[in-house]
Amino acid sequence: VGKIAGGAEATPMPDGSLVMARPGVTAPVVDIYEDFACPHCGNFDRKHDPMLKRLAVAGQAKIVFRPMVIFGEGNQPAFGNALRAAAALRCVRDGADWLKYQDALYAHQPPNLGTEGYRMEELLLYGAWIPKGDGDFSSCVTSQRHAESVRKVSRGYISSGVRGTPSVRIDGRTLGSSDTETPEALRRAIEAAS
């Protein structure tokens, strides 16, 4: 568990997701399905991330980031990029560090689906500030220890109806694009579920 501003906590979960909320806040649950190779996910993160964090800190929502691979294995290099990034993120055990590493992944996102990115040395560099004793981050990243689990979780998300990324669900209901067009629209959709 990592402490973030205002007493909220960021907790990495066994399935690779991260729950961000004030203690005791259980609803509404806002699930964000993201793929680090997806350019729209990078845009979504830049546009909505500050507002989502403010809602979590204010105790107005339970935000759950759900990294996944939406692209099929034949869609290279996007599939490999997304898999390496999501597997590396799972190596970060502290929630506050997880959020910082997520930000680094989006800051260094390949510019398009056809560009190779997230090489091992880059993934290690993005987390150079992570304490060395934190579950041996370096060996976890280079071995891609969590790659198979990322694949399995991604298949589960797709089976549950996730058809593209970014995808947002509030209390299990998938939002349409008009609800995620702007931070204000997304905030209103979240508040309406409260």
MDTraj code that builds the backbone (N, CA, C; nanometers):
import mdtraj as md
import numpy as np

residues = "VAL GLY LYS ILE ALA GLY GLY ALA GLU ALA THR PRO MET PRO ASP GLY SER LEU VAL MET ALA ARG PRO GLY VAL THR ALA PRO VAL VAL ASP ILE TYR GLU ASP PHE ALA CYS PRO HIS CYS GLY ASN PHE ASP ARG LYS HIS ASP PRO MET LEU LYS ARG LEU ALA VAL ALA GLY GLN ALA LYS ILE VAL PHE ARG PRO MET VAL ILE PHE GLY GLU GLY ASN GLN PRO ALA PHE GLY ASN ALA LEU ARG ALA ALA ALA ALA LEU ARG CYS VAL ARG ASP GLY ALA ASP TRP LEU LYS TYR GLN ASP ALA LEU TYR ALA HIS GLN PRO PRO ASN LEU GLY THR GLU GLY TYR ARG MET GLU GLU LEU LEU LEU TYR GLY ALA TRP ILE PRO LYS GLY ASP GLY ASP PHE SER SER CYS VAL THR SER GLN ARG HIS ALA GLU SER VAL ARG LYS VAL SER ARG GLY TYR ILE SER SER GLY VAL ARG GLY THR PRO SER VAL ARG ILE ASP GLY ARG THR LEU GLY SER SER ASP THR GLU THR PRO GLU ALA LEU ARG ARG ALA ILE GLU ALA ALA SER".split()
xyz = np.array([
    [0.0852, -0.1178, 0.0000],
    [0.0000, 0.0000, 0.0000],
    [0.0890, 0.1231, 0.0000],
    [0.0583, 0.2165, -0.0868],
    [0.1307, 0.3428, -0.0900],
    [0.0373, 0.4558, -0.0534],
    [0.0854, 0.5468, 0.0282],
    [0.0063, 0.6640, 0.0653],
    [0.0204, 0.7693, -0.0440],
    [-0.0919, 0.8297, -0.0798],
    [-0.0883, 0.9413, -0.1730],
    [-0.1549, 1.0598, -0.1042],
    [-0.1596, 1.1713, -0.1695],
    [-0.2082, 1.2958, -0.1098],
    [-0.3417, 1.2788, -0.0398],
    [-0.3585, 1.3532, 0.0678],
    [-0.4878, 1.3617, 0.1335],
    [-0.5330, 1.2375, 0.2068],
    [-0.4412, 1.1458, 0.2366],
    [-0.4789, 1.0268, 0.3108],
    [-0.5329, 0.9131, 0.2264],
    [-0.5379, 0.9314, 0.0967],
    [-0.5815, 0.8220, 0.0092],
    [-0.4692, 0.7190, -0.0007],
    [-0.5070, 0.5988, -0.0392],
    [-0.4104, 0.4904, -0.0538],
    [-0.4149, 0.4356, -0.1952],
    [-0.2994, 0.3911, -0.2411],
    [-0.2872, 0.3244, -0.3707],
    [-0.2369, 0.1835, -0.3415],
    [-0.3182, 0.0844, -0.3763],
    [-0.2885, -0.0536, -0.3393],
    [-0.2788, -0.1427, -0.4622],
    [-0.1573, -0.1921, -0.4959],
    [-0.1462, -0.2893, -0.6048],
    [-0.2147, -0.4202, -0.5641],
    [-0.2893, -0.4772, -0.6572],
    [-0.3657, -0.5987, -0.6309],
    [-0.2996, -0.7188, -0.6999],
    [-0.3294, -0.8414, -0.6540],
    [-0.2683, -0.9603, -0.7128],
    [-0.2933, -0.9764, -0.8628],
    [-0.4036, -0.9216, -0.9149],
    [-0.4327, -0.9357, -1.0581],
    [-0.3625, -0.8306, -1.1439],
    [-0.2774, -0.7477, -1.0822],
    [-0.2042, -0.6464, -1.1574],
    [-0.2725, -0.5116, -1.1608],
    [-0.3928, -0.5030, -1.1082],
    [-0.4626, -0.3744, -1.1037],
    [-0.4122, -0.2938, -0.9843],
    [-0.4552, -0.1692, -0.9773],
    [-0.4228, -0.0841, -0.8638],
    [-0.5498, -0.0142, -0.8191],
    [-0.5796, -0.0231, -0.6897],
    [-0.6962, 0.0430, -0.6319],
    [-0.6491, 0.1717, -0.5650],
    [-0.7132, 0.2817, -0.6007],
    [-0.6795, 0.4122, -0.5454],
    [-0.8051, 0.4696, -0.4801],
    [-0.7996, 0.4877, -0.3476],
    [-0.9169, 0.5368, -0.2746],
    [-0.8774, 0.5766, -0.1333],
    [-0.9638, 0.6534, -0.0710],
    [-0.9488, 0.6793, 0.0722],
    [-0.9945, 0.5536, 0.1460],
    [-0.9366, 0.5247, 0.2620],
    [-0.9806, 0.4083, 0.3389],
    [-1.1312, 0.4147, 0.3659],
    [-1.1989, 0.3028, 0.3444],
    [-1.3422, 0.2934, 0.3689],
    [-1.4301, 0.3284, 0.2506],
    [-1.3742, 0.3906, 0.1478],
    [-1.4546, 0.4257, 0.0296],
    [-1.4661, 0.3020, -0.0589],
    [-1.5888, 0.2612, -0.0863],
    [-1.6109, 0.1403, -0.1661],
    [-1.6915, 0.1659, -0.2930],
    [-1.7448, 0.2870, -0.3089],
    [-1.8281, 0.3151, -0.4262],
    [-1.8288, 0.4650, -0.4534],
    [-1.8575, 0.5036, -0.5761],
    [-1.8699, 0.4154, -0.6917],
    [-1.7329, 0.3612, -0.7328],
    [-1.7335, 0.2443, -0.7943],
    [-1.6105, 0.1827, -0.8441],
    [-1.5936, 0.2226, -0.9901],
    [-1.4812, 0.2866, -1.0187],
    [-1.4503, 0.3315, -1.1548],
    [-1.3335, 0.2476, -1.2052],
    [-1.3611, 0.1558, -1.2978],
    [-1.2581, 0.0697, -1.3561],
    [-1.2071, 0.1328, -1.4843],
    [-1.0746, 0.1489, -1.4939],
    [-1.0102, 0.2057, -1.6122],
    [-0.9260, 0.0947, -1.6754],
    [-0.9658, 0.0471, -1.7922],
    [-0.8909, -0.0563, -1.8647],
    [-0.7972, 0.0157, -1.9602],
    [-0.6672, -0.0126, -1.9481],
    [-0.5676, 0.0606, -2.0252],
    [-0.4628, -0.0332, -2.0833],
    [-0.4121, 0.0051, -2.1994],
    [-0.3064, -0.0681, -2.2691],
    [-0.1971, 0.0336, -2.2988],
    [-0.0758, 0.0080, -2.2515],
    [0.0314, 0.1071, -2.2632],
    [0.0811, 0.1282, -2.4054],
    [0.0429, 0.0419, -2.4996],
    [0.0783, 0.0641, -2.6402],
    [-0.0282, 0.1452, -2.7126],
    [-0.1418, 0.1643, -2.6503],
    [-0.2566, 0.2304, -2.7120],
    [-0.2420, 0.3825, -2.7024],
    [-0.2256, 0.4516, -2.8174],
    [-0.2113, 0.5978, -2.8132],
    [-0.3304, 0.6672, -2.7477],
    [-0.4510, 0.6147, -2.7676],
    [-0.5691, 0.6751, -2.7049],
    [-0.5620, 0.6652, -2.5521],
    [-0.4985, 0.5583, -2.5020],
    [-0.4838, 0.5436, -2.3569],
    [-0.3898, 0.6502, -2.3014],
    [-0.2829, 0.6795, -2.3751],
    [-0.1930, 0.7866, -2.3333],
    [-0.2653, 0.9197, -2.3286],
    [-0.3452, 0.9475, -2.4309],
    [-0.4237, 1.0716, -2.4326],
    [-0.5238, 1.0742, -2.3175],
    [-0.5905, 0.9613, -2.2940],
    [-0.6870, 0.9514, -2.1844],
    [-0.6183, 0.9808, -2.0514],
    [-0.5017, 0.9208, -2.0312],
    [-0.4289, 0.9394, -1.9061],
    [-0.3935, 1.0866, -1.8855],
    [-0.3394, 1.1501, -1.9872],
    [-0.3018, 1.2914, -1.9747],
    [-0.4241, 1.3788, -1.9469],
    [-0.5353, 1.3448, -2.0072],
    [-0.6565, 1.4259, -1.9955],
    [-0.7294, 1.4036, -1.8622],
    [-0.7395, 1.2776, -1.8177],
    [-0.8273, 1.2440, -1.7055],
    [-0.7574, 1.2094, -1.5742],
    [-0.6303, 1.1725, -1.5799],
    [-0.5620, 1.1240, -1.4601],
    [-0.5676, 1.2228, -1.3431],
    [-0.5404, 1.3521, -1.3635],
    [-0.5469, 1.4446, -1.2486],
    [-0.6851, 1.4470, -1.1829],
    [-0.7900, 1.4482, -1.2629],
    [-0.9259, 1.4514, -1.2084],
    [-0.9576, 1.3217, -1.1332],
    [-0.9174, 1.2065, -1.1887],
    [-0.9434, 1.0788, -1.1221],
    [-0.8730, 1.0733, -0.9865],
    [-0.7498, 1.1214, -0.9817],
    [-0.6762, 1.1226, -0.8548],
    [-0.7431, 1.2162, -0.7545],
    [-0.7918, 1.3309, -0.8009],
    [-0.8614, 1.4238, -0.7099],
    [-0.9862, 1.3581, -0.6506],
    [-1.0624, 1.2869, -0.7331],
    [-1.1825, 1.2192, -0.6823],
    [-1.1464, 1.1140, -0.5777],
    [-1.0393, 1.0389, -0.6021],
    [-0.9965, 0.9366, -0.5059],
    [-0.9536, 1.0016, -0.3748],
    [-0.8749, 1.1076, -0.3844],
    [-0.8267, 1.1773, -0.2649],
    [-0.9431, 1.2381, -0.1867],
    [-1.0433, 1.2887, -0.2574],
    [-1.1593, 1.3504, -0.1923],
    [-1.2569, 1.2468, -0.1360],
    [-1.2326, 1.1187, -0.1622],
    [-1.3217, 1.0146, -0.1121],
    [-1.4498, 1.0014, -0.1919],
    [-1.4487, 1.0499, -0.3154],
    [-1.5695, 1.0487, -0.3978],
    [-1.5791, 0.9283, -0.4902],
    [-1.4733, 0.8483, -0.4976],
    [-1.4759, 0.7307, -0.5853],
    [-1.3620, 0.6365, -0.5482],
    [-1.3813, 0.5124, -0.5863],
    [-1.2771, 0.4102, -0.5773],
    [-1.2316, 0.3870, -0.7209],
    [-1.1101, 0.4306, -0.7528],
    [-1.0563, 0.4218, -0.8885],
    [-0.9728, 0.2946, -0.8987],
    [-0.9961, 0.2152, -1.0026],
    [-0.9201, 0.0916, -1.0225],
    [-0.8591, 0.0951, -1.1624],
    [-0.7255, 0.1063, -1.1675],
    [-0.6550, 0.0998, -1.2954],
    [-0.6319, -0.0469, -1.3284],
    [-0.6670, -0.0866, -1.4513],
    [-0.6562, -0.2262, -1.4929],
    [-0.5731, -0.2365, -1.6212],
    [-0.4391, -0.2420, -1.6073],
    [-0.3542, -0.2574, -1.7252],
    [-0.3802, -0.3913, -1.7934],
    [-0.3760, -0.3888, -1.9257],
    [-0.4026, -0.5097, -2.0029],
    [-0.3362, -0.4979, -2.1395],
    [-0.3448, -0.6049, -2.2161],
    [-0.3007, -0.6057, -2.3554],
    [-0.4252, -0.6303, -2.4396],
    [-0.4647, -0.5309, -2.5167],
    [-0.5848, -0.5433, -2.5999],
    [-0.5507, -0.5966, -2.7392],
    [-0.4262, -0.5758, -2.7818],
    [-0.3855, -0.6156, -2.9166],
    [-0.3519, -0.7640, -2.9215],
    [-0.3835, -0.8290, -3.0328],
    [-0.3499, -0.9695, -3.0518],
    [-0.2009, -0.9873, -3.0746],
    [-0.1521, -1.1094, -3.0522],
    [-0.0088, -1.1369, -3.0658],
    [0.0441, -1.1086, -3.2052],
    [-0.0424, -1.1163, -3.3061],
    [0.0013, -1.0879, -3.4424],
    [0.0193, -0.9401, -3.4704],
    [-0.0268, -0.8559, -3.3806],
    [-0.0167, -0.7111, -3.3983],
    [0.1099, -0.6609, -3.3291],
    [0.2228, -0.6844, -3.3958],
    [0.3523, -0.6429, -3.3417],
    [0.3937, -0.5120, -3.4082],
    [0.4665, -0.4274, -3.3431],
    [0.5222, -0.4432, -3.2089],
    [0.4277, -0.4033, -3.0953],
    [0.3044, -0.3621, -3.1269],
    [0.2131, -0.3136, -3.0224],
    [0.1918, -0.4177, -2.9122],
    [0.1685, -0.5440, -2.9500],
    [0.1447, -0.6482, -2.8500],
    [0.2644, -0.6611, -2.7563],
    [0.3837, -0.6739, -2.8125],
    [0.5045, -0.6885, -2.7306],
    [0.5295, -0.5675, -2.6427],
    [0.5087, -0.4488, -2.6983],
    [0.5265, -0.3261, -2.6197],
    [0.4347, -0.3271, -2.4978],
    [0.3065, -0.3546, -2.5222],
    [0.2076, -0.3519, -2.4140],
    [0.2364, -0.4595, -2.3099],
    [0.2736, -0.5785, -2.3559],
    [0.3005, -0.6889, -2.2634],
    [0.4209, -0.6576, -2.1751],
    [0.5302, -0.6090, -2.2347],
    [0.6493, -0.5760, -2.1551],
    [0.6181, -0.4676, -2.0518],
    [0.5455, -0.3647, -2.0943],
    [0.5151, -0.2536, -2.0033],
    [0.4259, -0.2986, -1.8878],
    [0.3185, -0.3712, -1.9185],
    [0.2263, -0.4150, -1.8126],
    [0.2942, -0.5132, -1.7178],
    [0.3780, -0.6022, -1.7717],
    [0.4496, -0.6975, -1.6863],
    [0.5489, -0.6243, -1.5964],
    [0.6158, -0.5225, -1.6494],
    [0.7106, -0.4448, -1.5683],
    [0.6378, -0.3698, -1.4575],
    [0.5234, -0.3127, -1.4883],
    [0.4476, -0.2382, -1.3875],
    [0.4091, -0.3276, -1.2699],
    [0.3822, -0.4540, -1.2979],
    [0.3466, -0.5471, -1.1899],
    [0.4628, -0.5723, -1.0953],
    [0.5834, -0.5389, -1.1376],
    [0.7014, -0.5569, -1.0524],
    [0.7133, -0.4473, -0.9469],
    [0.6337, -0.3432, -0.9588],
    [0.6367, -0.2310, -0.8640],
    [0.5386, -0.2626, -0.7515],
    [0.5905, -0.2746, -0.6306],
    [0.5079, -0.3251, -0.5204],
    [0.4419, -0.2166, -0.4362],
    [0.4982, -0.0970, -0.4341],
    [0.4399, 0.0127, -0.3571],
    [0.3421, 0.0895, -0.4454],
    [0.2242, 0.1192, -0.3934],
    [0.1209, 0.1835, -0.4737],
    [0.1567, 0.3217, -0.5241],
    [0.2209, 0.4036, -0.4407],
    [0.2609, 0.5372, -0.4860],
    [0.3652, 0.5247, -0.5968],
    [0.4586, 0.4304, -0.5810],
    [0.5584, 0.4062, -0.6857],
    [0.4921, 0.3522, -0.8126],
    [0.3896, 0.2692, -0.7969],
    [0.3154, 0.2140, -0.9109],
    [0.2596, 0.3281, -0.9950],
    [0.1972, 0.4257, -0.9292],
    [0.1399, 0.5400, -1.0016],
    [0.2484, 0.6214, -1.0718],
    [0.3614, 0.6370, -1.0057],
    [0.4732, 0.7115, -1.0657],
    [0.5273, 0.6358, -1.1879],
    [0.5367, 0.5036, -1.1772],
    [0.5861, 0.4229, -1.2892],
    [0.4852, 0.4238, -1.4043],
    [0.3570, 0.4182, -1.3718],
    [0.2524, 0.4296, -1.4742],
    [0.2694, 0.5612, -1.5508],
    [0.2928, 0.6702, -1.4778],
    [0.3155, 0.8002, -1.5419],
    [0.4375, 0.7951, -1.6338],
    [0.5440, 0.7287, -1.5889],
    [0.6653, 0.7179, -1.6704],
    [0.6386, 0.6378, -1.7979],
    [0.5598, 0.5313, -1.7874],
    [0.5273, 0.4527, -1.9068],
    [0.4541, 0.5385, -2.0093],
    [0.3567, 0.6163, -1.9643],
    [0.2847, 0.7017, -2.0592],
    [0.3731, 0.8148, -2.1118],
    [0.4621, 0.8664, -2.0290],
    [0.5514, 0.9738, -2.0740],
    [0.6463, 0.9254, -2.1834],
    [0.6762, 0.7960, -2.1842],
    [0.7695, 0.7383, -2.2824],
    [0.6993, 0.6438, -2.3797],
    [0.5702, 0.6588, -2.3935],
    [0.4918, 0.5711, -2.4803],
    [0.5392, 0.5820, -2.6252],
    [0.5519, 0.4682, -2.6956],
    [0.5850, 0.4755, -2.8381],
    [0.4828, 0.5636, -2.9104],
    [0.5267, 0.6413, -3.0096],
    [0.4381, 0.7387, -3.0741],
    [0.3240, 0.6778, -3.1550],
    [0.3376, 0.5518, -3.1932],
    [0.2313, 0.4862, -3.2700],
    [0.2430, 0.3352, -3.2529],
    [0.1444, 0.2635, -3.3046],
    [0.1403, 0.1179, -3.2864],
    [0.2513, 0.0450, -3.3604],
    [0.3111, 0.1096, -3.4599],
    [0.4135, 0.0443, -3.5396],
    [0.5553, 0.0700, -3.4930],
    [0.5718, 0.1383, -3.3810],
    [0.7050, 0.1722, -3.3311],
    [0.7413, 0.0837, -3.2126],
    [0.8570, 0.0198, -3.2222],
    [0.9083, -0.0619, -3.1115],
    [0.9370, 0.0292, -2.9926],
    [0.9018, -0.0172, -2.8742],
    [0.9273, 0.0628, -2.7543],
    [0.9327, -0.0229, -2.6304],
    [0.9491, 0.0433, -2.5188],
    [0.9544, -0.0235, -2.3892],
    [1.0568, -0.1373, -2.3889],
    [1.1774, -0.1057, -2.4367],
    [1.2860, -0.2050, -2.4304],
    [1.3230, -0.2280, -2.2835],
    [1.3826, -0.3414, -2.2549],
    [1.4144, -0.3765, -2.1154],
    [1.4947, -0.2674, -2.0460],
    [1.5988, -0.2175, -2.1129],
    [1.6824, -0.1157, -2.0481],
    [1.6023, 0.0113, -2.0196],
    [1.5051, 0.0414, -2.1045],
    [1.4191, 0.1580, -2.0810],
    [1.3268, 0.1333, -1.9618],
    [1.2680, 0.0153, -1.9562],
    [1.1784, -0.0175, -1.8451],
    [1.2516, -0.0115, -1.7111],
    [1.3771, -0.0544, -1.7102],
    [1.4574, -0.0458, -1.5878],
    [1.4884, 0.0994, -1.5537],
    [1.5219, 0.1776, -1.6545],
    [1.5544, 0.3188, -1.6338],
    [1.4347, 0.3957, -1.5782],
    [1.3150, 0.3675, -1.6285],
    [1.1951, 0.4376, -1.5808],
    [1.1721, 0.4139, -1.4320],
    [1.2243, 0.3031, -1.3808],
    [1.2073, 0.2713, -1.2389],
    [1.3368, 0.2757, -1.1600],
    [1.4355, 0.3505, -1.2101],
    [1.5666, 0.3566, -1.1445],
    [1.5570, 0.4062, -1.0005],
    [1.4566, 0.4821, -0.9670],
    [1.4373, 0.5393, -0.8338],
    [1.3713, 0.4412, -0.7363],
    [1.3248, 0.3258, -0.7871],
    [1.2586, 0.2278, -0.6995],
    [1.3639, 0.1653, -0.6080],
    [1.3375, 0.1581, -0.4771],
    [1.4356, 0.1014, -0.3842],
    [1.4803, -0.0382, -0.4281],
    [1.6096, -0.0620, -0.4195],
    [1.6670, -0.1884, -0.4679],
    [1.6107, -0.3098, -0.3953],
    [1.5716, -0.2963, -0.2715],
    [1.5200, -0.4108, -0.1972],
    [1.3728, -0.4383, -0.2211],
    [1.3105, -0.3638, -0.3103],
    [1.1654, -0.3748, -0.3300],
    [1.1310, -0.4918, -0.4218],
    [1.1452, -0.6141, -0.3683],
    [1.1071, -0.7326, -0.4442],
    [1.1935, -0.7568, -0.5658],
    [1.3152, -0.7024, -0.5653],
    [1.4091, -0.7165, -0.6759],
    [1.3448, -0.6759, -0.8081],
    [1.3121, -0.5497, -0.8176],
    [1.2486, -0.4915, -0.9351],
    [1.3229, -0.5272, -1.0645],
    [1.4557, -0.5141, -1.0642],
    [1.5339, -0.5367, -1.1871],
    [1.5169, -0.6774, -1.2424],
    [1.5333, -0.7783, -1.1572],
    [1.5215, -0.9156, -1.2084],
    [1.3776, -0.9472, -1.2466],
    [1.2825, -0.8885, -1.1759],
    [1.1414, -0.9091, -1.2099],
    [1.1117, -0.8551, -1.3496],
    [1.1637, -0.7355, -1.3788],
    [1.1396, -0.6742, -1.5100],
    [1.2094, -0.7527, -1.6199],
    [1.3381, -0.7808, -1.6030],
    [1.4137, -0.8449, -1.7112],
    [1.3676, -0.9872, -1.7388],
    [1.3186, -1.0568, -1.6364],
    [1.2684, -1.1933, -1.6584],
    [1.1254, -1.1932, -1.7116],
    [1.0615, -1.0748, -1.7090],
    [0.9201, -1.0639, -1.7465],
    [0.8381, -1.1655, -1.6670],
    [0.8668, -1.1693, -1.5378],
    [0.8058, -1.2640, -1.4444],
    [0.6531, -1.2671, -1.4538],
    [0.5926, -1.1536, -1.4823],
    [0.4464, -1.1457, -1.4797],
    [0.3812, -1.1482, -1.6184],
    [0.4590, -1.1752, -1.7222],
    [0.4048, -1.1686, -1.8589],
    [0.2878, -1.2651, -1.8798],
    [0.3011, -1.3875, -1.8344],
    [0.1927, -1.4844, -1.8562],
    [0.0677, -1.4447, -1.7788],
    [0.0865, -1.3919, -1.6602],
    [-0.0283, -1.3459, -1.5817],
    [-0.0978, -1.2282, -1.6504],
    [-0.0202, -1.1376, -1.7100],
    [-0.0792, -1.0253, -1.7846],
    [-0.1639, -1.0793, -1.8995],
    [-0.1129, -1.1792, -1.9701],
    [-0.1896, -1.2401, -2.0802],
    [-0.3215, -1.2982, -2.0290],
    [-0.3135, -1.3717, -1.9186],
    [-0.4327, -1.4369, -1.8631],
    [-0.5361, -1.3329, -1.8183],
    [-0.4922, -1.2318, -1.7461],
    [-0.5835, -1.1272, -1.6990],
    [-0.6453, -1.0544, -1.8184],
    [-0.5644, -1.0272, -1.9199],
    [-0.6147, -0.9583, -2.0398],
    [-0.7229, -1.0406, -2.1085],
    [-0.7001, -1.1709, -2.1208],
    [-0.8030, -1.2578, -2.1802],
    [-0.9313, -1.2527, -2.0978],
    [-0.9174, -1.2490, -1.9661],
    [-1.0346, -1.2403, -1.8791],
    [-1.1110, -1.1104, -1.8988],
    [-1.0390, -0.9987, -1.9115],
    [-1.1053, -0.8703, -1.9350],
    [-1.1792, -0.8717, -2.0684],
    [-1.1143, -0.9268, -2.1702],
    [-1.1777, -0.9330, -2.3025],
    [-1.3024, -1.0215, -2.2955],
    [-1.2921, -1.1337, -2.2250],
    [-1.4088, -1.2220, -2.2087],
    [-1.5227, -1.1531, -2.1340],
    [-1.4882, -1.0580, -2.0469],
    [-1.5915, -0.9873, -1.9694],
    [-1.6557, -0.8735, -2.0486],
    [-1.6094, -0.8542, -2.1729],
    [-1.6731, -0.7536, -2.2567],
    [-1.5896, -0.6323, -2.2914],
    [-1.4656, -0.6245, -2.2434],
    [-1.3801, -0.5117, -2.2812],
    [-1.3412, -0.5306, -2.4276],
    [-1.3778, -0.4352, -2.5109],
    [-1.3552, -0.4465, -2.6558],
    [-1.2479, -0.3523, -2.7080],
    [-1.2109, -0.2559, -2.6271],
    [-1.1090, -0.1605, -2.6688],
    [-1.0566, -0.0874, -2.5475],
    [-0.9481, -0.0146, -2.5696],
    [-0.8906, 0.0662, -2.4621],
    [-0.8705, 0.2078, -2.5138],
    [-0.8825, 0.3071, -2.4286],
    [-0.9243, 0.2952, -2.2902],
    [-1.0728, 0.2622, -2.2808],
    [-1.1080, 0.1914, -2.1781],
    [-1.2474, 0.1582, -2.1514],
    [-1.2739, 0.1900, -2.0049],
    [-1.3889, 0.2495, -1.9789],
    [-1.4234, 0.2894, -1.8421],
    [-1.5564, 0.2256, -1.8040],
    [-1.5583, 0.1650, -1.6868],
    [-1.6820, 0.1116, -1.6301],
    [-1.7046, 0.1765, -1.4942],
    [-1.8273, 0.2156, -1.4697],
    [-1.8649, 0.2657, -1.3377],
    [-1.9641, 0.1666, -1.2795],
    [-1.9248, 0.1071, -1.1675],
    [-2.0073, 0.0040, -1.1030],
    [-2.0516, -0.1021, -1.2035],
    [-1.9603, -0.1408, -1.2929],
    [-1.9860, -0.2471, -1.3894],
    [-2.0489, -0.2039, -1.5195],
    [-2.0919, -0.0775, -1.5297],
    [-2.1561, -0.0284, -1.6523],
    [-2.0517, 0.0413, -1.7387],
    [-2.0364, -0.0063, -1.8636],
    [-1.9396, 0.0531, -1.9556],
    [-1.9910, 0.1871, -2.0063],
    [-1.9050, 0.2876, -1.9978],
    [-1.9413, 0.4213, -2.0441],
    [-1.9203, 0.4347, -2.1938],
    [-2.0009, 0.5177, -2.2563],
    [-1.9831, 0.5511, -2.3966],
    [-1.8808, 0.6623, -2.4111],
    [-1.8414, 0.6890, -2.5343],
    [-1.7373, 0.7891, -2.5587],
    [-1.7790, 0.9292, -2.5153],
    [-1.9076, 0.9617, -2.5203],
    [-1.9498, 1.0961, -2.4786],
    [-1.9259, 1.1179, -2.3288],
    [-1.9302, 1.0106, -2.2506],
    [-1.9058, 1.0220, -2.1062],
    [-1.7577, 1.0352, -2.0721],
    [-1.6705, 1.0043, -2.1677],
    [-1.5268, 1.0125, -2.1407],
    [-1.4581, 1.1178, -2.2274],
    [-1.5363, 1.1960, -2.2986],
    [-1.4817, 1.2963, -2.3910],
    [-1.3976, 1.4010, -2.3182],
    [-1.4466, 1.4469, -2.2036],
    [-1.3756, 1.5498, -2.1271],
    [-1.3700, 1.5078, -1.9805],
    [-1.2753, 1.5641, -1.9047],
    [-1.2733, 1.5344, -1.7614],
    [-1.4041, 1.5731, -1.6928],
    [-1.4647, 1.6820, -1.7355],
    [-1.5911, 1.7259, -1.6758],
    [-1.7022, 1.6233, -1.7006],
    [-1.7101, 1.5720, -1.8237],
    [-1.8131, 1.4722, -1.8563],
    [-1.7919, 1.3447, -1.7754],
    [-1.6675, 1.3008, -1.7636],
    [-1.6390, 1.1798, -1.6868],
    [-1.6693, 1.2029, -1.5383],
    [-1.6323, 1.3182, -1.4864],
    [-1.6611, 1.3494, -1.3462],
    [-1.8119, 1.3468, -1.3201],
    [-1.8885, 1.4041, -1.4119],
    [-2.0350, 1.4035, -1.3964],
    [-2.0899, 1.2608, -1.3961],
    [-2.0376, 1.1757, -1.4849],
    [-2.0837, 1.0362, -1.4903],
    [-2.0517, 0.9638, -1.3595],
    [-1.9349, 0.9918, -1.3032],
    [-1.8962, 0.9290, -1.1761],
    [-1.9850, 0.9813, -1.0631],
    [-2.0058, 1.1112, -1.0599],
    [-2.0897, 1.1694, -0.9539],
    [-2.2339, 1.1203, -0.9631],
    [-2.2820, 1.0977, -1.0843],
    [-2.4194, 1.0487, -1.1020],
    [-2.4360, 0.9086, -1.0435],
    [-2.3267, 0.8333, -1.0361],
    [-2.3328, 0.6973, -0.9816],
    [-2.3196, 0.6959, -0.8296],
    [-2.2868, 0.8088, -0.7716],
    [-2.2652, 0.8151, -0.6252],
    [-2.3953, 0.7992, -0.5491],
])
top = md.Topology()
chain = top.add_chain()
for i, resn in enumerate(residues, 1):
    res = top.add_residue(resn, chain, resSeq=i)
    for name in ("N", "CA", "C"):
        top.add_atom(name, md.element.get_by_symbol(name[0]), res)
traj = md.Trajectory(xyz[None], top)
